[in-house]
Amino acid sequence: MSVPAAPHDAASPPGQPKKAATAAWIGSALEYYDFFIYGSAAALIFPKVFFDESDPATATLLSLATFGVAYAARPIGALFLGHYGDRVGRKKIMVFTLILMGVSTFLIGCLPTRAQIGTLAPVLLVLCRVLQGISAAGEQASANSMTLEHAPPHRRGFFTSFTLSGTQGGQLLATLVFIPIAALPEEHLLSWGWRVPFWLSIAVAVVGYVIRRKLDETPAFAQQATGEGVVKLPLAVLLREHWADVLRVVAGALVASVSTIFTVWALAYATSDSVGMSRSSMLWVGALANVVALAAIPLWASLSDRIGRRPVFLIGAAGSAAAMFLYLWAISTGSYPLALASGILAFGVVYSAANGVWPSFYGEMFSTRVRLSGMAIGTQIGFAVAGFAVTFAAEIAGPDGDDWLSVALFTAALCVPPVIAALSARETAKVPTEQLGEGTRKEAAQPETVTA
């Protein structure tokens, strides 16, 4: 098979770390703009457009379930994209995922409603959502692998955090787009207004493609390909040599439940009849929290380059469990200033500690030859649970959807496995890049690689 030529060593040329980080930031922002506009629409629009309005509670539950469908599709996408990412390189997967996300999101904006074609409408919605999930499965793992392998060894935390800063940027962009859309008169909102953010994804895909196709493959992957050779079956090697780390990543990825509960369930709860906050005002909570997160993520990641990945991740995971109680309680009081302040603290500051450091923390658990597979499979299994956390929260909240305390307890429980995973993991912040993952590697009885 054809592989990139390897340099004499694994060091990136001058300027490549910044170029890779910029491409990861912009690509992830554009990709997750698509992903998060679905979350806003699932909470505010889709119950009335694609489901039976005669039973609002069930319609909301089903709509939130479609949000989780993409997370269920992610592990499948991770198996496929992780395999090829460790075989053909990081760059090709980054381009493919962006195009797939752009097309599937545009198609959502073109779907007929339940009033037009009946029950086929939500079926088509779910199909498009599955394609979004497959795309997202390879996006972060490939972008994280790209930035980590280009980054200077002593700044891997900082450079890999750009992928998650991009994710937050995409969520911010999605929120800002939805604020004026949500303010439309309901007749226009439900007829054509909700479609506009989805149609914009074609422009998103074009811009992202132009940026990513110019990015060089990583020296670490090129050296692996022309030296020892790429792995024929990355999954087999991964499960034999890194199974414990895969389990740690699965457990650690459950912390993403904080994001989905904050972004989707809390938004639906705050705008429900029991609380009565406006759609636009609550969207601003998410927007401002993401602005703060854009600054907090690289700061937390830089701190992890100095004191280690584990302590920073633990601050984020354990702190988020406590902060979610504060945020949901603030919403329950009906006080918008209180909800705004606690939302910024919970999501913009505390959650950013875990969110900013996990790209380097997880990626450093694996060697170059299975890094993309390990990150993709481990995170996407954990994210699948996090995606459906919204649906479970809707059930736990009771028939009136206002039992915020039970939802807060549920979210806190999902933060326990990430804490355990971090406590049991090795500290890798000071390990040279070429030695990452080698401590868990076992010599295979038969060759597992194909030399170029």
Secondary structure, DSSP 8 states (H G I E B T S, - for coil): -------SSS---TTHHHHHHHHHHHHHHHHHHHHHHHHHHHHHTHHHHTS-TTSHHHHHHHHHHHHHHHHHHHHHHHHHHHHHHHHH-HHHHHHHHHHHHHHHHHHHHH---HHHHTTHHHHHHHHHHHHHHHHHHHHHHHHHHHHHHHS-GGGHHHHHHHHHHHHHHHHHHHHHHHHHHHTS-HHHHHHTGGGHHHHTHHHHHHHHHHHHTT----HHHHHHHHTT-EES-HHHHHHHHSHHHHHHHHHHHGGGHHHHIIIIIHHHHHTSTTT---HHHHHHHHHHHHHHHHHHHHHHHHHHHHH-HHHHHHHHHHHHHHHHHHHHHHHHTT-HHHHHHHHIIIIIIIHHHHHHHHHHHHHTTS-GGGHHHHHHHHHHHHHHHHHHHHHHHHHHTTTTT--HHHHHHHHHHHTHHHHHHHHHS---TTS-GGGTTGGG----SS--EE--
